[in-house]
Amino acid sequence: MEVIGKIKAVNDAQQVSATFKKRELVVTTDEQYPQHIMIEFANDKCDALDGYQVGEPVKVQIGLRGREWVNPQGETKYFNSIQGWKIERTQAKPESESAVDKYMNPPGQSEEINDLPFDKQ
């Protein structure tokens, strides 16, 4: 699975225990209703986020993780997390041309061509 969007935040690595560290990345998707997806990179994958900046368009390969936990009252709870394992920069979507631009500069014609019969100089 993958998440595609722009980086909203890149947090510093957190040493959770002697053997586990994590680093969180937030990606905002580019869709009608943008989503802010928090993706966790763990241990040796934390370094994959070095050099990435807020606002950069990225594609992140992810895996979903689920856990079961029984609280002291005996109730079972379930938790999900999104684990990142690869990130790469992508090209930003090109700005779409307006209808006027398409009309004024149709594909295959140069702007410098001026073959109107009444525009002779």
Residue, then its C-alpha position, 0 to 999 in steps of 0.5 A: m500500500e502507499v500514501i501519496g501527498k505532501i509532507k505536513a510534518v517530519n518529527d524528530a526520532q524518539q527513543v521509546s526503549a533501549t531497543f526501539k525508536k520511532r519517527e513520525l511523518v505526517v502526509t496530507t493527501d491531495e484529494q477532494y477531502p484531504q487527509h492528514i495521515m500519520i506514518e510511523f518509521a521505526n528503528d533503522k527506517c528512521d533515517a529514511l526521513d533525513g533530508y525531507q522537508v515540509g511541503e515536499p510531494v512524496k510517495v510512502q510505502i506503508g504497512l498496516r499493523g493491528r494490536e490487541w490489548v486487554n485492559p485491567q478490567g478485562e476489556t479487549k481493545y484493538f489499536n491500529s498503526i501505519q508503519g512506513w518502510k520506504i519514502e520517495r520524492t514525487q513530482a508535484k502535479p502540473e498546474s492544469e491549463s485554463a480553458v482560455d489557455k488551451y484555446m489561445n495556444p492549441p497543441g501543436q501550434s507555436e505562439e509566433i505563427n501569425d497567419l491571419p489574413f487581415d494582419k499583414q504588415 
